[in-house]
Amino acid sequence: PTREPDEDHSGPATGWARCLRQDELHLAGVESARDAGSPAPPAPSDVPAQPLALSVENLAKRFPTRSGVLQRVTGGVDAVDGVSLDIPAGTTLGLVGESGSGKSTLARMVVRIIEPSAGSVVVDGTDVTVLSGAELGRSRRQMQMVFQDPYSSLDPSHTIGDTVSEPLVLHTDLKNEARRERTRELLALVGLGDVPLDRYPHQLSGGQRQRIAIARGLAV
């Protein structure tokens, strides 16, 4: 039902509402609050710079294409071409793009699952693109991935206890009992504290599998 407006137009009408255009949004109190004495937000130059958790510079990946009986390299596809980005500590970055634009390839290069063709990846001050062997293994403690499809990233032959505790085996000196306790703590952290450790991925829902992947990433 509609409501008739008040006959007295000397005050604000009741029972009516109107939409604001985008260029009128400042009338909704933002400017008036600032004019009333609220401090203005600091200029970008006044904000103290945060240390960089991740810095990517000119990262590129070219996949070779092959043809012929001998499968010789005849060309290539530039999946990622000259990407640079900085992520300050305590912040997040959303990378948006259409399917096939190189988002997953970029993420895999950052953690060295895929070797970049060019560029550098600096994590917490260390260029991980020049690391190898034990040094690269130690750097894994600073980089963990949660894949979009949790089922494909979990070993179907491993229980969830084995899956979550595997990083603890590789990167810590925890003994069996301490490792098991830490595994239970991690599962409780993602809301799976009541799930038995001997369950397998196929016995869990999609959301539970994703939380298992998150717990594994938080392990170290």
ROLUMSE-610427 format. One record per residue: residue in one letter; residue number from 0; x, y, z of N, C-alpha, C in turn. Coordinates in steps of 0.001 Angstrom, whole numbers, plus 524288, in hexadecimal, padded with zeros to 5 digits. Example, Ala and Ser with C-alpha at 12.3 -4.5 7.8 and 13.67 -1.06 7.14 Angstrom:
BEGIN
residu;num;nx;ny;nz;cax;cay;caz;cx;cy;cz
A;0;83386;7E9C6;81E78;8300C;7EE6C;81E78;83390;7F31C;81E78
S;1;83232;7F736;81BA8;83566;7FBDC;81BE4;83264;8001E;81EBE
This chain:
BEGIN
residu;num;nx;ny;nz;cax;cay;caz;cx;cy;cz
P;0;80343;7FB4C;80000;80000;80000;80000;80360;804DE;80000
T;1;80182;808FF;7FD93;80457;80DF4;7FD72;80206;8119A;80178
R;2;804FE;81580;802C6;80358;81938;806BE;80379;81E9E;80469
E;3;7FF62;82198;80560;7FF1B;826E0;80347;802E0;82A62;80631
P;4;8053E;82E24;8039B;808CA;831C0;8063B;805C8;8357A;809BF
D;5;80894;83786;80DA9;80626;83B62;81118;804C6;8403E;80E04
E;6;8007B;842BC;80F8F;7FEF0;84780;80CE5;80285;84C07;80E4F
D;7;8049E;84BDC;81316;8080B;8500C;814C7;80D72;84F31;81292
H;8;80F11;85293;80EF4;8141F;851FA;80C69;81856;85531;80F0A
S;9;81722;85782;81397;81B14;85AA3;81637;81F51;85742;818A7
G;10;81E15;85260;819EF;821E6;84ECD;81C41;822DC;84A51;8188E
P;11;82633;846BE;81A24;82757;84245;816B8;822A2;83EBE;8161D
A;12;821CA;83CDE;8116D;81D5E;83967;81077;81E51;83429;8130A
T;13;81A29;831A3;814C5;81A97;82C75;81720;81816;82884;81383
G;14;81A0B;823C6;813B9;817D5;81FA6;8108A;81A0E;81F64;80B1A
W;15;81E01;82296;80A11;82056;822A7;804E0;82625;82165;80543
A;16;82837;81F5E;80123;82DD5;81E50;800CD;82F86;81F38;7FB33
R;17;83465;82069;7FA75;83676;82112;7F536;83BEF;81EDE;7F4ED
C;18;83D98;81D95;7F039;842D8;81B88;7EF69;846A6;82005;7EEA5
L;19;84B70;81F26;7F041;84F99;822EF;7EF77;852CE;82166;7EABB
R;20;853FC;8253F;7E777;85795;82445;7E339;85D21;823F7;7E567
Q;21;8609E;821A7;7E254;865F3;820FB;7E42C;86872;8262A;7E599
D;22;86771;82A36;7E27C;869EF;82F3A;7E399;8676F;8321A;7E828
E;23;8634A;82FD1;7EA77;860CF;83230;7EF01;86246;82F79;7F41A
L;24;8656A;82B59;7F3CB;86687;8284A;7F875;86945;82B70;7FCA7
H;25;86C38;82F71;7FB1F;86EE9;83293;7FF0E;86B0F;83599;80273
L;26;86628;83614;800B8;86235;838C0;803D2;86050;8357C;8085F
A;27;861C0;83070;8087F;85FA4;82CF8;80C7D;862B1;82D23;81197
G;28;865F5;8310B;81261;8686B;831C3;8176A;86E4B;83177;81768
V;29;87096;82FA9;81322;8763F;82F25;81325;878E7;83466;8136D
E;30;8773E;837FA;8100F;879A4;83D20;81002;87849;84027;814E7
S;31;87360;83FBD;816B5;871BF;842BC;81B3B;874B9;8410E;82018
A;32;875EB;83BEE;82077;878DF;83A12;824F3;87E65;83C3B;824D1
R;33;8809F;83C91;8203F;885E1;83EAF;81FC5;885E5;84477;820F4
D;34;881DC;84740;81EFF;88189;84CCE;82002;880B0;84DEA;825C7
A;35;87E56;84A1A;82897;87D32;84AEA;82E18;881FF;84A56;83186
G;36;8866D;84953;82F4C;88B2A;8490C;83261;88DC9;843C8;8326C
S;37;88BA3;83FED;82F9C;88E1B;83ACB;82F6A;89336;83B35;82C77
P;38;89741;8389E;82E61;89C53;83908;82BA7;89C20;8367A;8264E
A;39;89EBA;838D3;8229F;89EF8;836A6;81D5A;8A281;831E1;81D5D
P;40;8A15F;82E14;819F9;8A4C2;8297C;819B5;8AA3C;82B12;8181C
P;41;8AE2B;8285C;81A02;8B38C;829D4;818B3;8B4A5;82935;812EB
A;42;8B7DC;82C9C;810EC;8B981;82C1D;80B7C;8BCD6;82743;80AE5
P;43;8BCE2;824F4;80625;8BFF9;82030;8055F;8C59D;820B7;80728
S;44;8C7F4;8255B;80679;8CD64;8260E;80808;8CE16;82616;80DE8
D;45;8C9B6;8270D;810E4;8CA0D;82741;81695;8C976;821E2;8190D
V;46;8C7AD;81E06;81610;8C6D3;818CA;81822;8CC09;815E0;81834
P;47;8CDA8;813DA;81CC1;8D2AA;81111;81CEC;8D2A3;80C4B;81969
A;48;8D6E5;80B94;8168B;8D73F;80732;812DC;8D7B7;8020D;815D5
Q;49;8D4C1;7FE25;81419;8D500;7F8F4;81672;8D92F;7F5BC;813A7
P;50;8DBF3;7F26C;81685;8DFAE;7EEF2;813DC;8DCD2;7EB55;8101D
L;51;8DF5F;7E9F1;80BE3;8DCEF;7E6BD;807E2;8DD42;7E0FC;80959
A;52;8D8BF;7DE67;80966;8D8AB;7D8C2;80A24;8DA05;7D5FE;80518
L;53;8D871;7D853;800B4;8D96D;7D601;7FB93;8DA5B;7DA48;7F79A
S;54;8DE6C;7D9AB;7F48B;8DF81;7DD52;7F04A;8E0CF;7DA30;7EB5E
V;55;8DDC2;7DB00;7E753;8DE7B;7D855;7E24D;8DFF6;7DC6C;7DE39
E;56;8E419;7DB59;7DB54;8E5E5;7DF29;7D77C;8E6CB;7DC89;7D236
N;57;8E3F0;7DE7A;7CE54;8E495;7DCBC;7C8E1;8E470;7D6CC;7C853
L;58;8E0DB;7D451;7CB0D;8E07F;7CE9C;7CAD8;8DE0B;7CCE6;7C5B6
A;59;8E05B;7C8EF;7C35B;8DE74;7C71D;7BE43;8DF03;7C131;7BDED
K;60;8DB6B;7BEE8;7BAE1;8DBB5;7B94A;7B9CD;8DA12;7B84C;7B432
R;61;8DDA0;7B5BD;7B14B;8DC87;7B44B;7ABDD;8DCB3;7AE5D;7AB76
F;62;8D848;7AC22;7A9F1;8D7F6;7A680;7A931;8D928;7A536;7A386
P;63;8DCC5;7A1A2;7A283;8DE07;7A04A;79D15;8D9B1;79D25;79A89
T;64;8D910;79DE6;7958D;8D57E;79AB1;7927F;8D8BD;7972F;78EE3
R;65;8D6F2;79262;78E38;8D9D8;78E87;78B2C;8D671;78C69;786C7
S;66;8D8F3;78AA8;782BE;8D61B;78868;77E52;8D9AB;78496;77B6D
G;67;8D745;781A5;777F3;8DA3F;77DEC;774DE;8DAF9;778C2;777A2
V;68;8DD00;7750C;774C2;8DDD7;76FCE;776D9;8E1BA;76FED;77B60
L;69;8E5BB;77327;77B02;8E9CB;7737A;77EFC;8E85D;7773D;7836E
Q;70;8E3C6;779A6;782EF;8E1EF;77D4B;786FD;8E5FF;78180;7883A
R;71;8E7F6;783DC;78420;8EBA7;7881E;784D5;8E8CF;78D2B;7864C
V;72;8EB90;79067;78939;8E959;7956B;78ACA;8E8F7;798F9;7860C
T;73;8E44E;79AAA;784D5;8E371;79DFD;78044;8E155;7A366;781AE
G;74;8E065;7A446;78692;8DE4F;7A956;7882E;8DD70;7A95C;78E02
G;75;8DA27;7ACDC;78FC0;8D914;7AD33;79557;8D43A;7B066;79670
V;76;8D231;7AFC8;79B2F;8CD9F;7B2B0;79CFB;8CF24;7B5AF;7A1DD
D;77;8CE47;7BAC2;7A1D3;8CF78;7BE05;7A65C;8CAD5;7BDE6;7AA19
A;78;8CB30;7BA8A;7AE0F;8C6EE;7BA23;7B1E2;8C6F3;7BEC4;7B597
V;79;8CB96;7C08D;7B712;8CC3D;7C52B;7BA6E;8D097;7C85E;7B80B
D;80;8CFB5;7CD71;7B789;8D384;7D0AF;7B4C4;8D470;7D5C2;7B7B3
G;81;8D8A0;7D5E7;7BAC2;8DA53;7DABF;7BD45;8D6C5;7DCBD;7C18A
V;82;8D534;7D964;7C52B;8D1C2;7DB01;7C977;8D50B;7DCE8;7CE10
S;83;8D393;7E167;7D038;8D614;7E384;7D4E1;8D1E6;7E505;7D8D0
L;84;8D2CC;7E3CB;7DDBA;8CF27;7E53F;7E1E1;8D1E6;7E509;7E71F
D;85;8CFFE;7E829;7EAC9;8D1F2;7E846;7F021;8CD6F;7E772;7F3E8
I;86;8CE3A;7E42E;7F7D1;8CA4A;7E345;7FBCF;8CCB4;7E478;80120
P;87;8CB3F;7E8D9;8038F;8CD5B;7EA18;808C2;8CB95;7E621;80CD6
A;88;8CEA4;7E58C;810EA;8CD48;7E1FF;8152E;8C812;7E39B;81790
G;89;8C4D8;7DFBE;818D5;8BFCC;7E0C5;81B39;8BB85;7E236;81774
T;90;8BC82;7E1B7;8125F;8B88B;7E2FF;80E79;8B7A2;7DE47;80AEE
T;91;8B383;7DE92;807E6;8B24D;7DA82;8041A;8B19D;7DCF8;7FEBE
L;92;8B216;7D9CE;7FAC6;8B16D;7DBA2;7F568;8AE0C;7D7C1;7F275
G;93;8AA06;7D99E;7EFEC;8A6CB;7D655;7EC9E;8A857;7D703;7E6F2
L;94;8A9A4;7D2B3;7E46B;8AB34;7D2D2;7DEED;8A697;7D0F8;7DBA9
V;95;8A4A4;7D45E;7D852;89FDB;7D34D;7D563;8A11F;7D2FE;7CF94
G;96;89ED1;7CF30;7CCF9;89F95;7CEBC;7C759;89C58;7CA46;7C52E
E;97;89B92;7CA4D;7C01B;89877;7C637;7BDAF;89B62;7C108;7BDC6
S;98;8989B;7BCDC;7BCCA;89AFB;7B7B0;7BCAE;89F47;7B776;7B88C
G;99;8A3C6;7B563;7BA1E;8A821;7B4FA;7B67D;8AB90;7B9C0;7B629
S;100;8AAAE;7BD9B;7B992;8ADBA;7C26D;7B946;8B2EA;7C214;7BC2E
G;101;8B3E1;7BDBA;7BEF0;8B8F5;7BD08;7C16E;8B906;7BDBB;7C74E
K;102;8B482;7BE10;7C9CE;8B453;7BEE5;7CF7F;8B6CE;7BA55;7D270
S;103;8B52D;7B59E;7D122;8B748;7B104;7D3D6;8BD0F;7B042;7D29B
T;104;8BE8D;7B14A;7CDCA;8C40E;7B0C9;7CC57;8C75D;7B493;7CF7E
L;105;8C57A;7B95A;7D02E;8C850;7BD39;7D34B;8C8F0;7BB59;7D8E8
A;106;8C4B7;7B95F;7DB39;8C4F5;7B780;7E0A2;8C8B9;7B2F0;7E125
R;107;8C8B4;7AF77;7DD5D;8CC35;7AAEF;7DD95;8D1EA;7AC86;7DCF3
M;108;8D2E4;7B0A4;7D9F2;8D843;7B283;7D979;8DA20;7B50D;7DE82
V;109;8D69E;7B7B5;7E135;8D817;7BA3D;7E620;8DA13;7B642;7EA0B
V;110;8D7A5;7B1A5;7EA36;8D949;7ADA0;7EDF9;8DCF1;7A99D;7EB7B
R;111;8DEA1;7AAA3;7E6B0;8E26C;7A75E;7E3EF;8E061;7A1E8;7E2B2
I;112;8DB40;7A146;7E22D;8D935;79C64;7E00B;8DA57;79C39;7DA33
I;113;8DA15;7A0D5;7D7BC;8DBA7;7A17A;7D24A;8E048;7A532;7D235
E;114;8E44A;7A3DE;7CF40;8E8DE;7A73F;7CEE7;8E7C6;7ABD0;7CB2B
P;115;8E8BA;7B0A0;7CCE3;8E7E3;7B512;7C964;8EBED;7B555;7C50C
S;116;8EA66;7B785;7C0AA;8EE18;7B857;7BC5F;8F166;7BD2F;7BD42
A;117;8EF35;7C0F5;7C02F;8F20A;7C5CB;7C146;8EF7F;7C869;7C5FA
G;118;8F264;7CC06;7C850;8F043;7CF04;7CCA5;8F224;7CD12;7D1ED
S;119;8F061;7CFB0;7D607;8F1FB;7CE57;7DB54;8ED45;7CE38;7DEEE
V;120;8EDA8;7CB0B;7E30E;8E9A5;7CA9B;7E714;8EC67;7CB1D;7EC51
V;121;8EB4B;7CF55;7EF1E;8EDC8;7D055;7F42B;8E9B6;7CF86;7F872
V;122;8EAA8;7CBB5;7FBD0;8E72B;7CA7C;80026;8E9F4;7CBCB;80539
D;123;8E7C4;7CF7E;8081A;8EA05;7D108;80D1C;8EFC9;7D26C;80C96
G;124;8F110;7D52B;80850;8F65F;7D707;8077D;8FA03;7D347;804C4
T;125;8F843;7CE9C;80372;8FB9A;7CAB4;800ED;8F9A2;7C986;7FB6C
D;126;8FD20;7C9CC;7F7A5;8FBC1;7C880;7F242;8FBA1;7C28F;7F1BA
V;127;8F6F8;7C061;7F183;8F672;7BAB1;7F172;8F794;7B868;7EC14
T;128;8F7F1;7BBAB;7E811;8F8FB;7B992;7E2DA;8FE99;7B7C2;7E247
V;129;9020C;7B94E;7E5DD;9077E;7B7A5;7E581;908C1;7B34B;7E960
L;130;904D5;7B199;7EC6C;905BA;7AD8A;7F053;9054A;7A81D;7EDDD
S;131;907EA;7A46E;7F051;90788;79EFE;7EE9F;908BB;79B79;7F33A
G;132;90778;79681;7F2A3;908C4;792A9;7F6A1;9066B;793DD;7FBEB
A;133;909B7;79378;80002;907E6;79435;8055C;905F6;799C3;8064C
E;134;90873;79D9B;803C6;906BE;7A307;8047E;90138;7A3D0;80275
L;135;90017;7A18F;7FDEF;8FAD2;7A1ED;7FBD0;8F6F4;79F27;7FF66
G;136;8F878;79AA6;8017D;8F514;797D7;8050C;8F3C2;79B03;809DE
R;137;8F7A8;79DB9;80C0B;8F6A0;7A0F1;810AB;8F314;7A582;80F69
S;138;8F37A;7A78F;80AA9;8F02B;7AC01;80938;8EA6D;7AA7C;808CA
R;139;8E953;7A569;80846;8E3EC;7A3A6;807D7;8E0CD;7A4F0;80CBF
R;140;8E37A;7A59C;81120;8E0B5;7A6E9;815EE;8DE10;7AC3C;8158D
Q;141;8DFF8;7AF98;81210;8DDC0;7B4CC;81170;8D99B;7B4FF;80D24
M;142;8D8DF;7B0BA;80A4F;8D551;7B0CE;805D7;8D1F4;7ABDF;805DC
Q;143;8CCF0;7AC87;80634;8C95D;7A81A;80601;8C4CC;7A979;8026F
M;144;8C2E1;7A58D;7FFA8;8BE94;7A66D;7FC09;8B9B5;7A386;7FDC6
V;145;8B538;7A5F4;7FCCA;8B029;7A35C;7FD69;8ADB7;7A33E;7F7FB
F;146;8AD7D;79EAF;7F5B0;8ABC5;79E44;7F043;8A5D8;79EC1;7EFCE
Q;147;8A42D;7A075;7EB37;89EA5;7A14E;7EA44;89B88;79C41;7EAB5
D;148;89DA5;797FF;7E8AA;89B09;792F4;7E8F1;89DB0;78FB6;7ED2D
P;149;89B6D;78F6F;7F1D9;89E1D;78CBA;7F61E;89EBF;786E8;7F52E
Y;150;89B10;78478;7F27C;89B5C;77ECE;7F1CC;8A01B;77D44;7EE93
S;151;8A14A;7805C;7EA89;8A5BF;77F15;7E73A;8AAF0;78043;7E9EA
S;152;8AAE0;7836B;7EE0C;8AFB8;784C0;7F0BE;8B0B5;7814F;7F57B
L;153;8AD13;77DBB;7F6B2;8ADB3;77A32;7FB21;8AEC5;774AE;7F922
D;154;8B274;7720E;7FB7E;8B3AD;76CAE;7FA05;8AF51;7691E;7FBFE
P;155;8AC7C;76685;7F87B;8A811;7634B;7FA29;8A9A5;75EA9;7FD87
S;156;8AEAA;75D34;7FD72;8B07B;758C6;8008C;8B251;75A64;805F7
H;157;8B257;75F78;80714;8B40E;7616B;80C21;8AF5C;762F7;80F70
T;158;8AF8A;761B7;8146B;8AB7F;7638D;817FE;8AC37;76964;818D3
I;159;8A83B;76BE6;81B0F;8A8BE;77184;81BFE;8ACE6;77294;8201E
G;160;8ADA9;76EE7;823B3;8B1D6;76F85;8277D;8B72E;76F8D;824E3
D;161;8B7FE;76C05;8212C;8BCED;76BD9;81E4B;8BDAD;770C4;81B03
T;162;8B96F;77291;8189E;8B9BE;7771B;8152C;8BB4D;77C00;81823
V;163;8B8B4;77D01;81C8B;8B9BF;781C5;81F7F;8BF09;7817F;8223A
S;164;8C0A7;77CDF;823D0;8C591;77C66;826B6;8CA5A;77C15;82328
E;165;8C99B;77B35;81E15;8CE1A;77AA3;81A95;8D1BF;77F5E;81AB3
P;166;8CFC5;7844B;81A87;8D362;788BF;81AF3;8D658;788D1;8201E
L;167;8D3EE;786D3;8243F;8D696;7869E;8294D;8DB13;782B8;8292E
V;168;8DA58;77E7B;82646;8DE87;77AA2;825AE;8E318;77CFD;822A4
L;169;8E1E2;77FFC;81E95;8E5EF;78213;81B24;8E8BF;786CB;81D69
H;170;8E5FB;789FF;8206E;8E81B;78F17;821E8;8E8CD;78FED;827C5
T;171;8E783;78C18;82B01;8E828;78CB9;830A2;8EAD6;787EB;832EB
D;172;8EC46;7886D;837DA;8EEBD;78415;83AA7;8EAFD;78197;83E92
L;173;8E5F7;78272;83DE6;8E227;78055;8418E;8E212;77A5F;84164
K;174;8E1AB;77808;845F0;8E13D;7725E;84651;8DB98;770B2;84559
N;175;8DAB3;76B9D;84513;8D5A6;76982;84379;8D115;76BB3;8469F
E;176;8D178;76B87;84BCF;8CD19;76D31;84F09;8CC30;77310;84E95
A;177;8D068;77615;84E9B;8CFE7;77BC5;84E11;8CDC9;77D2D;848AC
R;178;8CF6A;77A4A;844BD;8CD7F;77B41;83F77;8C7B0;77A01;83F0A
R;179;8C611;775E5;84189;8C08B;77472;8417C;8BD3F;77894;84452
E;180;8BF47;77A91;848A2;8BC76;77E9B;84B84;8BC0E;7839C;84857
R;181;8C04E;78505;845AB;8C03D;789AD;84264;8BC6D;788FB;83DDB
T;182;8BC1C;78453;83BC8;8B868;78340;83791;8B2CF;78413;8396D
R;183;8B19A;7824B;83E12;8AC58;7830F;84039;8AB3F;788DD;8411F
E;184;8AF2B;78BC8;842D1;8AE7F;79163;8439C;8AD42;79422;83E77
L;185;8B003;7929B;83A50;8AF1D;79500;83536;8A9AA;793C6;8332A
L;186;8A7EB;78EF4;833E2;8A2AC;78D85;83220;89E8B;79073;83542
A;187;89F73;7911C;83A57;89BC3;79414;83D82;89B9B;799C6;83BC3
L;188;8A010;79BC2;83A05;8A065;7A132;83847;89CF1;7A237;8338A
V;189;89C30;79E44;83041;898EB;79EE5;82B98;89386;79C67;82C4B
G;190;8921B;79B3E;83124;88CDB;7994B;83240;88C1B;79383;83159
L;191;89050;7907D;83153;88FEA;78ADE;83077;89231;787C7;8350E
G;192;891C7;789FB;839B7;89408;7877A;83E41;89192;78247;83FA4
D;193;88CA9;7816A;83E02;889F0;77C91;83F4B;88A8B;7785C;83B1E
V;194;88D24;7799C;836D3;88DB8;775D2;83292;8923F;7721C;833D7
P;195;8915A;76CF3;833B0;8959B;76938;834D4;89A24;769D5;83104
L;196;89ED8;7690F;832F4;8A381;769B4;82FC0;8A41C;76573;82BAB
D;197;8A13E;76121;82C3E;8A1DB;75CC8;8288E;89E03;75D0E;82408
R;198;89B44;76170;8236F;897CE;7621C;81EEE;89B02;76331;81A06
Y;199;898BB;7619D;8158B;89B37;76292;8107F;89853;766F2;80D9C
P;200;89ADB;7697C;809D0;89862;76DD8;80713;89308;76C92;804CF
H;201;89251;767D4;802BB;88D49;7668D;80047;888E3;7660F;80449
Q;202;88A41;765D1;80947;88650;76576;80D69;884AE;76AD4;80F71
L;203;886C5;76EF2;80D37;885AA;77440;80EFA;882B2;7773D;80ABF
S;204;88007;77B4D;80C5E;87D5D;77EB6;808A5;88150;78253;8060A
G;205;87F8F;784FF;801F8;88315;78895;7FF43;88511;78CE5;802D4
G;206;88199;78F03;8061A;88337;7931B;809B7;88712;79124;80DC3
Q;207;88635;78C61;80F9B;889DF;78A1D;81363;88F30;7892F;810E7
R;208;88F37;7875D;80C0F;8943C;78686;8096D;8972B;78BA6;808C1
Q;209;89457;78FD3;80795;896ED;794DF;80704;89948;796A8;80C30
R;210;89693;79595;81074;898A1;7970C;81593;89D5E;793B5;8170B
I;211;89D7B;78ED8;81546;8A216;78B97;81614;8A6C3;78E1F;81342
A;212;8A5DE;78FF1;80E8A;8AA11;79282;80B99;8ABEC;79776;80E5F
I;213;8A84C;79A63;810B2;8A9BE;79F19;81395;8ACF3;79DAD;8186A
A;214;8AB38;79997;81B3D;8AE20;797DB;81FDD;8B3A5;79635;81E5E
R;215;8B431;79386;819FF;8B965;791F8;8182E;8BCC3;796B3;8170B
G;216;8BA67;79AC0;814B9;8BD5F;79F82;8139C;8BEFF;7A26B;81883
L;217;8BBDF;7A206;81C9E;8BD1A;7A4AF;8218E;8C0FF;7A1B4;824EE
A;218;8C230;79CE3;82375;8C54C;79977;826CE;8CAAA;79BB3;82804
V;219;8CD04;79E76;82452;8D23C;7A08A;82537;8D23E;7A673;824A5
